[in-house]
Amino acid sequence: MSNLEIIRSREIKERMSGNEAVSYAIRQVEPDVMPAFPITPSTEIPQMVSTYIANGQMDTDFIPVESEHSAMSAAIGSEAAGARTMTATSSAGLALMWEELLLAASNRLPIVLTLVNRTLSGPININCDHSDGMGARDTGWIQIYAEDNQEVYDNYIQAYPIAEDPRVHLPVMICQDGFITSHAVQNICLLEDESVKKFAGTYEPEEFMLNPGKPVSVGPYSISNYEMEAKKNQETAMENARQVILEVAEKFEQMSGRTYGFFEEYRTEDADYIMLIMGSAAGTAKEAVDELREEGWKAGVLKLRVFRPFPEAEIAEALRNCKAVAIMDRCESYNGNGGPLGSEVTAGLYRNRVFIEAVNYIYGLGGRDFTTDHVKEVFAELRAAVEEGTPVQQHKYVNLRG
């Protein structure tokens, strides 16, 4: 048998929701501490993990707290003390952690947070968009997004080897789309417990607060003579994460047979028109591309997985030979010009001297439907702009009621 055949023979085939899948991965990795506060649609994660703990299936200290701010505060304390730590949240919960997110990253604490993406108020809405994760994009956290339940599971297993690498030492958000991924049940292939534990390894920090005889300060006051150097070191760690993410993905492929990188290129090798998109809607885009290919269109999808660090040069190279790209944002940036992806991708294209038609669209806010017909409409606008010179509207809302 080949190595891949051996891997396949050991897989555990199951049906799970995204929340179940990431909770199962948490049980397998078995972090030392999990402080958490419930919020829809991530509530099931601490619920399931606390059940694993109560049933004696994992040795993790679960800390019920009074708010999400307290959850991240407790996570910072336990991680600084030398304990592998994680938490989970969504939407306003992440917003309540805002100050602590910055502290976790600037203190170089490799906490892992499972973020179930949900729109930020207002108006109040519990459904999916990326306004919570995108709002935290500049807090210094690595961000990895999933298309489906399998990716949520796989991304979590890869999170700690990335976060804890001495070249990185930064916190990681593992993101999935609320309800669409978190609550929908899909077929999934699970790895054996021992394989996951070996892959994740044990956390052995070089510096931590409870290290006898070697006390350290965490979060000290920094005067002007040191602040810029600290920020630059943090940025260098984010730059280092690029290589570490790829190295961890390669090791994960050897264990699982599943391949990951900064993004997935779907039928892009000869594509004239490409849709760049993140999260669960990538599956919708792929289905529409398959249908368009049958009609003779040269269409493809570039599904972005890693948003931080932002793979600017790699994206530009992947888009270099197409005629036009639709950049899809499931978040409004309120800058009057488009969404976060629209701003960063177009800047990256310019800096890398890739001059193609690039159009930014806003879709799916607050859980608004995004169908294969909507994808086809976007591709039709791209083709009309390139082949017929038809003016195309930037910053257009897809499926907006009149």
C-alpha positions in Angstrom: 0.0 0.0 0.0 1.1 3.6 -0.7 1.5 6.0 2.1 -1.7 7.8 1.0 -3.6 4.5 0.9 -2.4 3.8 4.5 -3.6 7.3 5.5 -7.0 6.8 3.9 -7.4 3.4 5.6 -7.0 5.0 9.0 -9.4 7.8 8.5 -12.5 8.0 10.7 -15.5 8.9 8.5 -18.1 10.9 10.3 -20.9 13.4 9.8 -20.5 16.6 11.8 -21.4 20.3 12.0 -18.5 22.8 11.9 -18.9 23.4 15.6 -18.8 19.7 16.3 -15.7 19.3 14.1 -13.7 22.0 15.7 -14.8 20.8 19.2 -13.6 17.3 18.3 -10.2 18.8 17.2 -10.0 20.7 20.5 -10.5 17.4 22.4 -7.8 15.8 20.3 -5.3 18.6 20.8 -6.3 18.9 24.4 -5.1 22.5 25.4 -4.4 23.1 29.0 -7.0 25.9 29.6 -10.2 27.1 27.9 -11.9 30.3 29.3 -15.1 31.0 27.3 -18.4 32.9 27.4 -21.3 31.8 25.2 -22.5 33.8 22.1 -24.5 32.6 19.1 -23.4 30.9 16.9 -20.3 29.7 18.7 -22.0 28.7 21.9 -21.9 25.0 21.0 -18.1 24.9 21.1 -17.6 25.7 24.8 -20.7 23.6 25.5 -19.2 20.5 23.7 -15.7 21.0 25.1 -17.1 21.3 28.6 -19.0 18.1 28.1 -15.8 16.3 26.9 -14.1 17.6 30.1 -17.0 16.5 32.3 -17.0 13.0 30.8 -13.3 12.6 31.4 -12.4 12.6 27.7 -9.9 15.4 27.9 -7.8 17.0 30.7 -8.4 20.8 30.2 -9.3 23.4 32.7 -12.6 25.1 31.6 -13.1 28.6 33.1 -16.6 30.0 32.9 -16.3 33.8 32.8 -18.7 36.7 32.9 -17.9 38.2 29.5 -15.8 37.8 26.4 -13.5 40.5 27.6 -12.9 38.3 30.7 -12.5 35.3 28.5 -9.6 36.8 26.6 -8.2 38.3 29.7 -8.1 34.9 31.3 -6.6 33.4 28.1 -3.8 36.0 28.3 -3.1 35.2 31.9 -3.0 31.4 31.4 -1.0 31.6 28.2 1.5 34.0 29.9 1.8 31.5 32.8 2.9 28.8 30.3 -0.3 27.0 29.6 -1.6 26.2 26.1 -4.8 28.1 25.9 -7.8 28.6 23.5 -11.2 30.2 23.5 -14.2 30.7 21.1 -16.5 33.5 20.2 -18.5 35.4 17.6 -19.5 38.9 16.5 -20.0 41.2 19.4 -18.1 38.8 21.6 -15.0 39.4 19.5 -15.7 43.1 19.6 -15.8 43.0 23.4 -12.4 41.4 23.4 -10.9 44.2 21.2 -8.4 45.6 23.8 -7.3 42.1 24.8 -6.8 41.0 21.2 -4.2 43.6 20.8 -2.6 42.7 24.1 -2.4 39.0 23.3 -0.7 39.7 20.0 1.7 42.4 21.3 2.7 40.2 24.2 3.4 37.4 21.6 1.1 34.9 23.2 0.2 31.9 20.9 -3.4 31.7 21.9 -5.9 30.0 19.5 -9.4 31.4 19.1 -12.1 29.7 17.1 -14.2 32.5 15.5 -17.6 31.7 14.2 -18.2 34.6 11.9 -21.3 36.6 12.5 -22.3 40.1 11.5 -21.5 42.9 13.9 -24.4 45.2 15.0 -26.3 47.1 14.0 -29.0 46.4 13.2 -28.8 43.3 15.4 -28.4 40.2 13.3 -27.1 36.7 14.2 -26.3 35.5 10.7 -23.1 35.3 8.8 -20.8 37.8 7.4 -17.1 38.6 8.0 -17.4 42.0 9.7 -16.2 40.6 13.1 -13.0 39.0 11.7 -12.3 41.8 9.2 -12.8 44.3 12.0 -10.0 42.5 13.9 -7.7 42.3 10.9 -5.2 44.8 12.3 -5.0 43.5 15.8 -1.9 41.4 15.1 -3.6 38.0 14.9 -3.0 35.4 12.2 -6.4 34.7 10.5 -7.2 31.5 8.6 -10.7 31.0 7.0 -12.5 27.8 6.1 -14.8 26.9 3.3 -16.3 23.8 4.9 -16.4 21.6 8.0 -13.4 19.6 6.9 -11.3 22.7 6.6 -12.4 24.0 10.0 -11.2 20.7 11.6 -7.9 20.6 9.7 -7.2 24.3 10.3 -7.5 24.0 14.0 -5.1 21.1 14.1 -2.6 23.2 12.3 -3.1 26.3 14.4 -0.8 25.5 17.4 2.2 24.4 15.4 1.9 27.7 13.6 1.3 29.9 16.6 3.9 28.3 18.9 6.7 28.2 16.4 9.6 30.3 17.9 9.8 32.3 14.6 6.2 33.3 15.1 4.8 33.3 18.6 1.5 35.0 17.6 -2.1 34.2 18.3 -4.3 32.6 15.6 -8.0 32.9 14.7 -9.5 29.9 13.1 -12.6 31.3 11.3 -15.7 29.6 9.9 -19.0 31.0 8.7 -21.8 31.2 11.2 -24.7 28.7 10.7 -23.6 28.0 7.1 -20.6 26.1 8.3 -20.9 26.0 12.1 -24.4 24.3 12.2 -24.7 22.6 8.8 -23.8 18.9 8.9 -21.3 17.5 6.3 -19.3 14.3 5.8 -15.9 14.7 7.3 -12.7 12.6 7.7 -11.2 12.6 11.2 -7.7 11.7 12.1 -6.7 9.3 14.9 -6.2 10.9 18.4 -2.6 9.9 18.7 -1.7 11.3 15.2 -3.2 14.7 16.1 -1.5 14.8 19.5 1.8 14.0 18.0 1.3 16.6 15.3 0.3 19.3 17.7 3.1 18.4 20.1 3.4 19.9 23.6 3.8 23.6 24.4 7.2 24.3 25.8 7.6 28.1 26.1 11.0 29.6 26.5 9.7 32.4 28.7 6.7 32.3 31.0 5.5 33.9 34.2 5.5 30.8 36.4 9.1 29.8 35.5 10.8 29.5 38.9 14.0 31.5 39.2 13.4 33.3 35.9 10.7 35.9 36.4 9.5 37.9 33.4 7.2 40.9 33.0 4.1 40.6 30.7 2.6 43.7 29.3 5.0 46.3 30.8 4.8 50.0 30.1 6.9 50.8 27.0 8.5 54.2 26.6 9.2 55.8 23.2 12.7 54.4 23.0 11.3 50.8 22.8 7.8 50.9 21.3 8.7 51.0 17.6 11.2 48.2 18.0 8.5 46.1 19.7 6.0 46.8 16.9 8.6 45.9 14.3 9.4 42.6 16.0 5.7 41.8 16.0 5.5 42.6 12.3 8.6 40.5 11.6 6.9 37.6 13.4 3.8 38.0 11.1 6.2 38.0 8.1 7.8 34.8 9.4 4.4 33.2 9.7 4.1 33.0 6.0 6.8 30.3 5.7 5.7 28.5 8.9 2.1 28.2 7.6 3.4 26.5 4.5 5.8 24.2 6.4 3.0 23.2 8.8 0.7 22.6 5.8 3.3 20.3 4.2 3.6 18.3 7.3 -0.2 18.1 7.7 -0.4 16.8 4.1 2.0 14.0 4.9 -0.2 13.0 7.9 -3.6 13.5 6.3 -3.2 13.5 2.5 -5.0 16.9 2.4 -3.3 19.9 0.8 -3.4 23.5 2.1 -1.7 26.7 1.3 -2.4 30.4 1.4 -5.3 29.9 -1.1 -6.8 27.3 -3.3 -6.8 27.8 -7.1 -9.9 26.2 -8.7 -9.9 25.9 -12.5 -7.7 29.0 -12.7 -4.9 27.6 -14.9 -6.4 29.0 -18.1 -9.1 31.3 -16.7 -9.8 34.6 -18.3 -12.1 35.6 -15.4 -11.5 34.7 -11.7 -13.6 35.3 -8.6 -11.5 35.8 -5.4 -13.6 34.9 -2.4 -13.3 33.6 1.2 -15.3 31.2 3.3 -18.3 29.0 2.6 -19.4 31.0 -0.5 -16.4 29.6 -2.3 -18.3 26.4 -2.7 -21.1 28.2 -4.4 -18.6 30.0 -6.7 -17.0 26.7 -7.6 -20.3 25.1 -8.6 -21.2 28.1 -10.8 -17.7 27.9 -12.4 -18.3 24.3 -13.2 -21.6 25.2 -15.0 -20.0 28.1 -16.8 -17.1 25.8 -18.0 -19.7 23.5 -19.6 -20.9 26.6 -21.5 -17.4 27.4 -22.7 -16.5 30.1 -20.3 -12.9 30.3 -19.0 -13.8 31.0 -15.4 -12.1 30.1 -12.2 -12.1 30.7 -8.4 -9.3 31.8 -6.1 -10.4 30.9 -2.6 -8.4 32.8 0.0 -7.6 30.7 3.1 -5.0 32.8 4.9 -6.0 36.5 5.3 -3.3 37.3 7.9 -0.5 37.4 7.0 -1.8 38.7 3.7 -0.3 36.8 0.8 -0.1 39.8 -1.5 2.6 38.7 -3.9 1.2 35.2 -4.3 -2.3 36.5 -5.0 -0.9 38.9 -7.6 1.0 36.1 -9.3 -2.1 33.8 -9.3 -4.1 36.5 -11.0 -1.4 37.8 -13.4 -2.6 36.0 -16.5 -6.3 36.5 -16.2 -8.2 39.4 -17.9 -10.4 40.4 -14.9 -11.0 39.5 -11.3 -14.1 40.0 -9.1 -13.0 40.6 -5.5 -15.8 39.5 -3.2 -16.2 41.1 0.3 -18.6 39.7 2.9 -18.0 42.9 4.8 -18.4 46.6 4.3 -15.4 48.7 5.2 -17.3 52.0 5.3 -14.5 53.8 3.5 -16.8 54.9 0.6 -14.8 52.8 -1.9 -15.3 49.1 -1.1 -14.5 46.3 1.3 -11.3 45.2 3.0 -10.4 42.6 0.4 -11.1 45.0 -2.3 -8.6 47.5 -0.9 -5.9 45.0 -0.1 -6.0 42.9 -3.2 -6.1 45.9 -5.6 -3.1 47.5 -3.7 -1.3 44.2 -4.0 -1.9 44.0 -7.7 -0.6 47.5 -8.2 2.5 47.0 -6.1 3.3 43.8 -8.0 2.7 45.5 -11.4 -0.3 43.3 -12.3 -2.7 45.6 -14.3 -5.9 43.7 -14.9 -9.6 44.7 -14.6 -10.4 44.4 -10.8 -13.9 44.9 -9.6 -14.9 44.9 -5.9 -18.3 43.5 -4.9 -20.1 43.3 -1.5 -22.2 40.2 -0.9 -23.9 38.2 1.8 -24.1 40.8 4.6 -26.2 39.6 7.5 -26.6 36.2 5.9 -28.1 37.5 2.6 -28.4 34.7 0.0 -25.6 34.3 -2.5 -26.4 31.8 -5.2 -24.9 30.4 -8.3 -27.0 32.8 -10.4 -25.4 35.7 -8.5 -22.0 34.3 -9.3 -22.8 34.0 -13.0 -24.1 37.6 -13.0 -20.8 38.8 -11.6 -18.8 36.8 -14.3 -21.1 38.2 -17.0 -20.3 41.7 -15.9 -16.6 41.0 -15.9 -16.7 39.6 -19.4 -18.8 42.5 -20.7 -16.4 44.9 -19.3 -13.4 43.3 -21.0 -14.9 42.2 -24.3 -17.4 44.9 -24.9 -16.0 47.8 -22.9 -19.2 48.0 -20.8 -18.7 50.2 -17.8 -18.7 48.1 -14.6 -19.8 49.5 -11.2 -17.2 49.3 -8.4 -18.4 48.6 -4.9 -21.6 47.0 -6.1 -23.9 45.2 -3.6 -24.9 41.8 -4.9 -28.6 40.8 -4.4 -29.5 44.1 -2.9 -33.2 44.9 -2.7 -34.2 48.1 -4.5 
